Amino acid sequence: MSTCIINGREYEFEDGESILQVARRNGIFIPTLCRFEPLHHEPGTCRVCLVKIDDGTGERMSTSCDTPMQPGMRVDTLSKEVRDRQRMQVELIFADHDQNCVACARHGNCELQDLGEAVGLARNRFADKLVPAAMARPIDTTANGMIRDMTKCIRCLRCVEVCRQVQGVHALTVDNKGQQTCIGVGIAPDHNTSTCVQCGQCILVCPTGALAERDQNDQVLDWLTDPNITTVFSFAPSVRVLLGEEFGFAPGSNVEGRIVAALKAIGADIVTDTDFGADVVIMEEGTELLGRIQNKGVLPMFTSCCPGWINYAEKHIPQILPYLSTTRSPQGVQGPLAKTYLPEKMGIDAKKIRTISIMPCIAKKDEAARPQLATDGVRDTDVVLTVREFARLLRRTGVNLKDIAPAPFDNPYMSDSTGAAVIFGTTGGVMEAAVRTVYAVLNGKEIEGIDVHDLRGLEGLREAEVDLGPKHGKIKVAIAHTLRNARILAEQALRGESPYTFIEVMACPGGCVNGGGIPRVKGAYHLGGKRRRHCLFSMDHNMPRRQSHNNPQIKQLYADYLDAPNSEKAHHLLHTHYNDRSGQPTESIAKNKERLTLTE
């Protein structure tokens, strides 16, 4: 240990520590913006963490994040000279930035605004000189799920880092030079035709509104106020343990009943539960898996409920597409049933129905826009709102989740669910839900020890052996979360070396509880993931029915409408196909260029 002096006081430090690390460890605040500790990201691009140092060779200003602390070094973080230099640097960043904060997706939740307050910024001397050039950077609206607004980019590079470090996708690049430097999408002409899979993890780490979900709340409000429209809402398993955080509840709080009540309060006509769709997925996907095993089909079979993973497979490794289950995701199942089965049972005009899905995911917006998930050109799922969007919708309509009493689902056809559906919201949950039902189908009885603990855990890659009973023996299964890990299993399968029969993939770390559309915590990354996950498993444990095949509404669905899992009708409504999108079709590029705009 060596010693140094910070603001007149002596502190110890270890060799290799930066000035910023020593200061933070001892509770000394130094403002910074580009540094993002959850990713160990310290690029030194914002230059806000300026301090004055004296290392024995004279005094000078230096950035604290990339300057190693030295024995005997004297550091000043508080003098007027230091504060003025920090403030000027923040002025320059603001001036190189769209000043219309009130219209920004991050308004009120922006790290750049917080930084302005931290350095005491009261006015900006450079706005007139720099803002016009900043406003010439591109705004790309071609992607279905997100918007890339480079007039708000501060070049912190967090998005580039999370795309490479966590997902291994490498879709984002640093383009241009000088004041036109911003985040691009490689050699692609626009976002939609790029290699981006729209997982949304970059949005979670972006400190400003440079990357944000495509907001569709106005469309939903139009439908809610139209007497000729019947709105059918549904929300994903993980949403019930996520939305509360937007209204001050502790991470992992189950607010399912409050969500139902809030939807009714804003005028929703019918509230269904995507957990119902998850139970249907298990019936279809489980039957599909058994068919492949018994008929020597393509194995291992990969799950298909994660749209980020589907986009990755289509764009990055299309050779893996035959290995993917053809069963749609829970959202992809819920949509067509809400426009066919539900109106038939309730006597509603199907043409007047608009389906709105509330999801923890950015890629679900892109999934809903897939032409395969439409009937005669009409989307099965009309609009997808992220958790953040839905929270904004509630605030816009004056609904505070804390002030509203919980209410039960009242739809008798598509709102019942099981514990198996609930755990879809976390990594390993789909696999565990499938094992419960596949075992029962094969053996005519429920699996002993319904909590399959070998399938639970937060390792990026894990495997387990599952005993399917005396007639069928044991199979090996694998679970991966993040696309970097998924690629390892995909390449193993393509080499013919996979020992697995069934593989679950979730694009986001930890699964849907950490999706790209969840509540964002400034300066943190997936802070409440473990609590959310624990709540889902607790809900499953306390459910009266914990296997998808025991859901009475599922039994009614097949008896009244679909006949049996993987029937011709079920296959038509609930299954899909995938396309090789590793190239860039000319017509797609031309179409999307119309949506790529440059500000004047």
C-alpha positions in Angstrom: 0.0 0.0 0.0 1.2 3.5 -0.8 -0.2 6.9 0.3 -1.5 10.0 -1.5 -3.1 13.3 -0.6 -6.6 14.1 -1.9 -8.0 17.5 -0.9 -5.5 17.8 1.9 -6.2 14.4 3.5 -4.0 11.3 3.3 -5.4 8.1 1.8 -3.9 4.7 1.0 -4.1 3.0 -2.4 -2.9 -0.1 -4.2 -0.6 -0.1 -7.2 -2.5 0.2 -10.5 -5.5 2.1 -9.1 -6.6 5.2 -10.9 -7.2 8.6 -9.2 -10.9 8.1 -9.7 -10.9 4.6 -8.2 -9.1 5.8 -5.1 -11.5 8.8 -4.8 -14.6 6.7 -5.2 -13.5 4.1 -2.8 -13.0 6.7 -0.2 -16.3 8.5 -0.8 -14.9 11.4 -2.7 -17.2 12.5 -5.5 -15.7 13.3 -8.9 -18.2 13.9 -11.8 -17.9 11.6 -14.8 -20.2 10.5 -17.6 -18.5 7.9 -19.9 -17.4 5.7 -17.0 -19.7 2.8 -16.5 -18.6 0.5 -13.7 -21.0 -2.5 -14.4 -19.1 -3.0 -17.7 -15.7 -2.0 -16.3 -15.9 0.7 -19.0 -13.6 3.7 -18.6 -12.8 5.0 -22.1 -11.9 8.6 -21.0 -14.0 10.2 -23.7 -16.2 12.6 -21.8 -13.2 14.4 -20.1 -15.5 15.5 -17.2 -13.5 13.9 -14.4 -10.8 16.6 -14.5 -8.7 17.1 -11.3 -5.6 19.0 -10.6 -2.6 16.9 -9.7 0.9 17.5 -8.5 3.2 14.5 -8.9 6.4 16.3 -8.0 7.1 17.6 -11.5 4.6 20.4 -11.3 0.8 21.0 -11.3 -1.4 20.1 -14.2 -5.0 19.2 -15.0 -5.6 15.5 -15.7 -8.6 13.2 -16.2 -8.9 11.1 -13.1 -10.3 7.9 -14.7 -7.2 7.1 -16.8 -4.4 8.7 -14.6 -2.8 6.2 -12.3 -2.4 7.3 -8.7 1.3 7.6 -7.7 2.9 7.6 -4.2 3.0 11.1 -2.7 0.7 12.5 -5.4 -1.4 15.5 -4.4 -4.9 15.7 -5.9 -7.3 18.6 -5.9 -11.0 17.8 -6.8 -12.8 20.8 -5.2 -11.0 24.1 -5.9 -12.7 26.8 -8.0 -10.2 26.2 -10.8 -11.1 22.5 -11.0 -14.8 23.1 -10.7 -14.7 25.7 -13.5 -12.8 23.3 -15.8 -15.3 20.5 -15.1 -18.2 22.9 -15.7 -16.8 24.0 -19.0 -16.4 20.5 -20.2 -20.0 19.8 -19.4 -21.0 22.9 -21.2 -19.2 21.7 -24.3 -20.9 18.3 -24.1 -24.3 19.9 -23.8 -23.6 22.3 -26.6 -22.7 19.3 -28.8 -26.2 17.9 -28.1 -29.8 18.4 -29.0 -31.1 21.0 -26.5 -34.8 20.0 -26.7 -34.7 18.0 -23.5 -38.5 18.1 -22.9 -39.1 16.0 -26.0 -36.5 13.4 -25.2 -37.2 9.9 -24.1 -34.8 10.3 -21.2 -36.2 13.6 -19.9 -36.2 13.5 -16.1 -34.1 10.3 -16.2 -31.0 11.6 -18.0 -27.4 11.2 -16.7 -26.3 14.3 -18.7 -29.0 16.4 -17.0 -27.8 15.1 -13.7 -24.2 15.9 -14.6 -25.2 19.5 -15.4 -26.7 19.8 -11.9 -23.6 18.2 -10.3 -21.2 20.8 -11.8 -23.5 23.7 -11.2 -24.3 24.4 -14.8 -26.6 27.5 -15.0 -26.0 28.6 -18.6 -24.3 27.4 -21.8 -21.9 29.8 -23.5 -21.2 27.5 -26.5 -24.7 26.4 -27.6 -25.0 28.8 -30.5 -21.6 27.7 -31.8 -21.8 23.9 -31.6 -25.5 22.8 -31.6 -26.1 23.4 -35.4 -23.3 20.9 -36.3 -24.6 18.4 -33.7 -28.1 18.6 -35.2 -26.7 17.5 -38.6 -26.0 14.0 -37.3 -28.4 11.3 -38.4 -31.7 10.2 -36.8 -32.4 6.7 -37.9 -36.0 5.5 -37.5 -35.9 2.5 -39.8 -35.8 -0.2 -37.0 -39.2 -1.5 -35.8 -38.2 -1.5 -32.2 -35.9 1.4 -31.6 -34.7 4.9 -32.7 -31.0 5.9 -33.1 -30.9 9.7 -32.6 -27.3 10.8 -33.0 -28.1 14.4 -32.3 -28.2 13.3 -28.6 -25.1 11.1 -28.7 -22.3 12.1 -26.3 -19.8 9.4 -27.6 -19.5 7.6 -24.2 -19.2 4.3 -26.2 -21.2 2.3 -23.6 -23.5 1.0 -26.3 -20.6 -0.2 -28.4 -19.2 -2.0 -25.3 -22.3 -3.8 -24.2 -23.0 -4.9 -27.8 -19.5 -6.4 -28.0 -18.8 -7.4 -24.4 -22.2 -8.9 -23.4 -23.9 -9.9 -26.6 -20.9 -10.5 -29.0 -23.0 -9.0 -31.8 -20.6 -6.2 -32.8 -23.4 -4.3 -34.6 -22.5 -0.8 -33.4 -19.5 1.1 -34.6 -18.0 4.6 -34.2 -18.5 6.5 -37.4 -17.1 9.7 -38.9 -14.7 12.2 -37.2 -14.7 15.5 -35.4 -18.0 16.9 -34.4 -19.8 14.4 -36.7 -18.4 11.4 -34.8 -21.4 9.3 -33.6 -22.5 5.7 -33.2 -23.2 3.9 -36.5 -24.4 0.5 -37.6 -21.3 -0.6 -39.6 -21.5 -0.7 -43.4 -25.3 -1.1 -43.4 -27.2 1.8 -44.9 -29.6 1.9 -42.0 -30.4 0.3 -38.7 -33.1 -2.1 -39.8 -30.8 -3.8 -42.4 -27.8 -3.8 -40.1 -26.7 -6.8 -38.0 -28.4 -5.3 -34.9 -30.9 -7.7 -33.3 -32.7 -5.0 -31.4 -32.2 -6.7 -28.0 -32.2 -3.2 -26.5 -29.3 -3.8 -24.0 -27.6 -0.7 -25.6 -30.6 1.4 -24.6 -30.3 0.3 -21.0 -26.8 1.7 -20.7 -27.1 4.8 -22.9 -26.9 7.8 -20.5 -29.0 10.1 -22.8 -31.8 9.6 -25.3 -29.5 8.8 -28.2 -30.9 5.2 -28.2 -34.5 4.7 -27.2 -37.5 2.5 -27.9 -40.0 3.6 -30.5 -42.8 5.1 -28.5 -46.3 4.0 -29.6 -48.4 5.4 -26.8 -50.3 7.9 -28.9 -51.6 5.0 -31.1 -52.8 3.2 -28.1 -54.5 6.3 -26.7 -56.3 6.8 -30.0 -57.7 3.2 -29.8 -58.7 3.6 -26.2 -60.8 6.6 -27.0 -62.3 5.1 -30.2 -65.8 3.6 -29.4 -65.5 1.5 -32.6 -62.4 -0.3 -31.4 -62.2 -3.2 -29.0 -58.8 -3.1 -27.2 -57.4 -6.4 -26.0 -54.3 -6.0 -23.7 -52.0 -8.7 -22.5 -48.7 -8.6 -20.5 -45.7 -10.8 -20.3 -44.8 -13.0 -17.3 -41.9 -10.7 -16.2 -43.9 -7.5 -16.5 -45.7 -8.2 -13.2 -42.3 -8.1 -11.3 -40.9 -5.1 -13.3 -43.5 -2.4 -13.7 -43.7 -1.6 -10.0 -40.1 -0.2 -10.1 -41.4 2.6 -12.2 -43.7 3.7 -9.4 -41.4 3.2 -6.4 -42.0 -0.4 -5.5 -39.0 -2.5 -4.6 -37.4 -4.6 -7.4 -39.2 -7.9 -7.7 -42.6 -6.7 -6.3 -45.5 -8.6 -7.8 -48.0 -6.0 -9.1 -50.0 -8.2 -11.3 -53.4 -7.2 -9.8 -52.5 -3.6 -10.0 -51.6 -3.9 -13.7 -55.1 -5.4 -14.4 -56.7 -2.6 -12.4 -54.6 0.1 -14.1 -55.6 -1.2 -17.6 -59.2 -1.2 -16.7 -58.8 2.3 -15.3 -57.5 3.7 -18.6 -60.3 2.1 -20.6 -59.0 -1.3 -21.7 -61.9 -3.4 -23.0 -60.4 -6.8 -22.4 -57.4 -7.8 -20.3 -55.8 -11.1 -21.0 -52.5 -12.7 -19.7 -49.6 -13.6 -21.9 -48.9 -16.3 -19.3 -51.8 -18.1 -21.0 -49.8 -17.9 -24.3 -46.8 -19.2 -22.5 -48.8 -22.3 -21.4 -49.9 -22.8 -25.0 -46.3 -22.5 -26.2 -45.3 -25.4 -23.9 -48.1 -27.6 -25.3 -47.0 -26.9 -28.8 -43.2 -26.8 -28.3 -43.2 -29.9 -26.1 -45.2 -31.8 -28.7 -42.9 -30.6 -31.4 -39.8 -31.8 -29.4 -41.3 -35.2 -28.8 -42.1 -35.5 -32.5 -38.5 -34.7 -33.4 -37.2 -37.2 -30.8 -39.5 -40.0 -31.9 -39.2 -39.4 -35.7 -35.5 -38.7 -35.7 -36.0 -35.0 -36.7 -33.4 -32.2 -36.5 -31.8 -32.1 -33.0 -30.9 -30.4 -30.8 -34.1 -28.3 -31.0 -33.5 -24.7 -29.9 -36.3 -22.6 -28.3 -37.9 -19.9 -30.3 -39.7 -17.6 -27.8 -36.9 -15.0 -27.7 -37.1 -12.6 -30.7 -33.6 -11.2 -30.1 -32.3 -14.8 -30.5 -34.4 -15.3 -33.6 -33.1 -12.1 -35.2 -29.6 -13.2 -34.3 -30.1 -16.6 -35.9 -31.5 -15.1 -39.1 -28.8 -12.4 -39.4 -25.7 -14.0 -38.0 -26.0 -17.8 -38.2 -28.8 -18.7 -40.7 -27.5 -22.3 -40.9 -29.0 -22.9 -37.5 -32.6 -22.1 -38.6 -33.6 -25.7 -39.2 -32.8 -26.5 -35.5 -35.2 -23.8 -34.2 -38.6 -24.7 -32.9 -41.3 -23.5 -35.2 -43.6 -22.7 -32.3 -44.2 -19.0 -32.0 -43.4 -17.0 -28.8 -46.1 -16.4 -26.1 -46.8 -13.0 -27.7 -46.9 -14.6 -31.1 -49.4 -17.1 -29.8 -51.5 -14.6 -27.9 -52.1 -12.3 -30.9 -53.8 -14.7 -33.3 -55.9 -16.3 -30.6 -57.1 -12.9 -29.5 -58.3 -12.2 -33.0 -59.8 -15.7 -33.7 -60.6 -17.8 -30.7 -61.5 -14.9 -28.3 -64.0 -13.1 -30.5 -65.7 -16.4 -31.4 -66.1 -17.3 -27.7 -67.2 -13.7 -26.7 -69.3 -12.8 -29.7 -67.1 -9.9 -30.7 -66.4 -8.5 -34.2 -62.8 -9.7 -34.8 -62.2 -6.8 -37.3 -62.7 -4.3 -34.5 -60.1 -5.9 -32.2 -56.7 -4.2 -31.6 -54.2 -6.2 -29.7 -51.7 -4.4 -27.4 -48.9 -6.4 -25.8 -46.9 -5.1 -22.8 -43.4 -6.6 -22.9 -40.0 -6.2 -21.2 -38.4 -6.4 -24.6 -37.5 -4.1 -27.5 -37.2 -7.0 -30.0 -40.8 -7.9 -29.4 -41.7 -4.7 -31.3 -39.7 -6.1 -34.2 -41.3 -9.5 -33.8 -44.8 -8.1 -34.1 -43.9 -6.5 -37.4 -42.7 -9.8 -38.9 -44.8 -10.6 -42.1 -45.0 -14.2 -40.9 -47.0 -13.1 -37.9 -49.8 -11.5 -39.8 -53.1 -12.7 -41.3 -53.9 -11.3 -44.8 -51.5 -8.5 -44.1 -53.0 -7.6 -40.7 -50.7 -7.9 -37.7 -51.7 -10.5 -35.1 -50.2 -8.2 -32.5 -51.0 -4.6 -33.4 -48.8 -2.7 -30.9 -46.1 -3.7 -28.4 -45.4 -1.4 -25.5 -42.2 -1.8 -23.4 -42.5 -1.6 -19.6 -41.0 1.9 -19.8 -43.6 3.0 -22.4 -46.5 1.5 -20.4 -45.3 3.4 -17.3 -45.4 6.6 -19.4 -48.9 5.7 -20.6 -50.1 5.3 -17.1 -48.6 8.6 -16.0 -50.1 10.4 -19.1 -53.5 9.2 -18.0 -53.0 10.1 -14.4 -52.8 6.6 -13.0 -50.3 5.9 -10.2 -49.8 2.2 -9.6 -49.3 2.8 -5.9 -52.7 4.4 -5.6 -54.8 1.7 -7.3 -56.2 -1.4 -5.7 -55.4 -4.7 -7.2 -58.0 -6.4 -9.4 -58.3 -10.0 -10.7 -58.4 -11.1 -14.3 -62.0 -11.4 -15.4 -61.6 -12.9 -18.9 -62.7 -16.5 -18.8 -60.9 -17.6 -21.9 -57.3 -16.3 -22.1 -56.3 -15.2 -18.6 -55.7 -18.3 -16.5 -52.1 -19.5 -16.2 -49.8 -21.8 -14.3 -46.5 -21.6 -12.5 -44.8 -23.0 -15.5 -45.8 -19.9 -17.5 -44.7 -17.5 -14.9 -41.1 -18.7 -14.9 -40.8 -18.0 -18.7 -39.6 -14.6 -17.5 -36.2 -15.8 -16.4 -33.4 -17.9 -17.9 -34.0 -21.6 -17.6 -37.8 -21.1 -17.1 -38.9 -22.2 -20.5 -36.8 -25.4 -20.2 -38.2 -26.2 -16.8 -41.7 -25.6 -17.9 -41.2 -27.9 -20.9 -39.7 -30.7 -18.9 -42.7 -30.7 -16.5 -45.1 -31.2 -19.4 -43.0 -33.5 -21.6 -42.5 -35.9 -18.7 -46.2 -36.0 -17.9 -47.1 -36.7 -21.6 -44.6 -39.5 -21.8 -45.3 -41.1 -18.5 -49.0 -40.4 -17.8 -48.1 -38.9 -14.4 -46.4 -35.7 -13.0 -42.7 -35.5 -12.6 -41.5 -36.0 -9.0 -39.8 -33.0 -7.5 -41.5 -30.4 -9.8 -38.8 -27.8 -9.0 -36.1 -28.9 -11.4 -33.2 -27.1 -9.6 -30.6 -28.4 -12.1 -32.1 -26.1 -14.7 -31.8 -23.0 -12.5 -28.8 -20.8 -12.1 -27.2 -17.7 -13.6 -24.2 -19.2 -15.4 -24.2 -18.0 -18.9 -23.9 -21.5 -20.2 -25.2 -24.5 -18.2 -26.3 -28.1 -18.9 -28.3 -30.7 -17.1 -29.4 -34.3 -17.5 -33.2 -34.8 -17.4 -34.7 -38.2 -16.7 -37.8 -38.6 -18.9 -38.8 -41.9 -17.3 -38.1 -45.6 -17.7 -39.3 -45.8 -21.3 -37.3 -42.9 -22.6 -34.3 -42.6 -20.3 -32.2 -39.5 -19.8 -31.5 -36.6 -22.2 -29.0 -33.8 -21.9 -30.3 -30.2 -22.2 -28.5 -26.9 -22.2 -29.4 -23.3 -21.3 -27.7 -20.1 -22.6 -28.4 -16.5 -21.9 -26.7 -13.7 -23.9 -26.1 -14.2 -27.6 -22.4 -14.6 -27.1 -23.1 -17.8 -25.2 -25.9 -18.9 -27.6 -23.4 -18.8 -30.5 -21.2 -21.3 -28.7 -24.0 -23.9 -28.6 -25.2 -23.1 -32.1 -21.7 -23.6 -33.6 -21.4 -26.9 -31.6 -24.7 -28.1 -33.1 -23.6 -27.1 -36.6 -20.4 -29.1 -36.2 -22.4 -32.2 -35.3 -20.9 -32.3 -31.9 -23.8 -31.3 -29.7 -24.7 -33.8 -27.0 -27.9 -32.0 -26.2 -31.5 -32.8 -27.2 -33.1 -29.5 -26.3 -31.5 -26.0 -25.8 -33.1 -22.9 -24.4 -31.7 -19.5 -25.5 -32.5 -16.1 -24.0 -30.8 -13.0 -25.6 -30.8 -10.8 -22.5 -28.6 -11.6 -19.4 -30.8 -13.4 -16.9 -33.7 -13.6 -19.4 -36.7 -11.4 -19.8 -36.4 -9.9 -16.3 -33.4 -8.0 -17.7 -34.8 -7.2 -21.1 -34.1 -4.1 -23.1 -37.5 -2.5 -22.3 -37.4 -2.7 -18.5 -37.1 0.2 -16.0 -33.7 1.8 -16.4 -31.6 2.7 -13.3 -29.1 5.4 -14.0 -25.5 4.3 -13.8 -26.5 0.7 -13.1 -27.0 -2.5 -15.1 -29.6 -5.1 -14.1 -29.6 -4.0 -10.5 -32.7 -5.8 -9.5 -32.5 -8.9 -11.7 -32.0 -11.4 -8.9 -34.9 -10.1 -6.9 -37.2 -10.2 -9.9 -36.1 -13.8 -10.7 -36.7 -14.8 -7.0 -40.2 -13.4 -7.1 -41.1 -15.4 -10.3 -39.9 -18.6 -8.7 -41.9 -17.8 -5.5 -45.0 -17.1 -7.6 -44.6 -20.4 -9.4 -44.1 -22.2 -6.0 -47.4 -20.8 -4.7 -49.5 -21.3 -7.8 -52.4 -23.9 -7.5 -51.4 -25.4 -10.8 -47.7 -25.5 -11.9 -47.8 -27.5 -15.2 -49.0 -26.0 -18.5 -51.1 -29.1 -19.3 -53.2 -28.6 -16.1 -54.4 -25.1 -17.1 -58.2 -25.5 -17.5 -58.4 -22.7 -20.1 -55.7 -24.5 -22.1 -57.8 -27.7 -22.0 -60.8 -25.7 -23.1 -58.9 -24.1 -26.0 -57.8 -27.4 -27.4 -61.2 -29.1 -26.8 -63.2 -26.3 -28.4 -60.9 -24.8 -31.0 -57.5 -26.4 -31.8 -58.3 -30.1 -31.4 -54.8 -31.1 -30.2 -51.2 -29.7 -29.9 -49.6 -29.5 -33.3 -52.9 -30.2 -35.1 -53.3 -28.7 -38.6 -55.2 -25.7 -37.1 -52.7 -25.2 -34.3 -49.9 -25.3 -36.8 -51.5 -22.7 -39.0 -52.2 -20.3 -36.1 -49.4 -21.0 -33.7 -46.3 -21.9 -35.7 -44.1 -19.9 -38.0 -41.0 -20.0 -40.3 -37.7 -18.1 -40.4 -35.7 -16.5 -43.2 -32.0 -16.1 -43.9 -31.4 -12.4 -43.4 -27.6 -12.5 -43.4 -27.7 -10.6 -46.7 -29.4 -7.2 -47.4 -32.1 -7.5 -50.0 -32.1 -4.5 -52.3 -35.9 -3.9 -52.0 -35.6 -3.9 -48.2 -32.8 -1.3 -48.3 -34.8 0.9 -50.7 -37.9 0.8 -48.5 -36.0 1.5 -45.3 -34.1 4.4 -46.8 -37.4 6.3 -46.9 -37.5 6.2 -43.1 -33.9 7.3 -42.6 -33.9 11.0 -42.0 -31.3 13.7 -41.4 -32.2 16.8 -39.4 -31.6 20.1 -41.1 
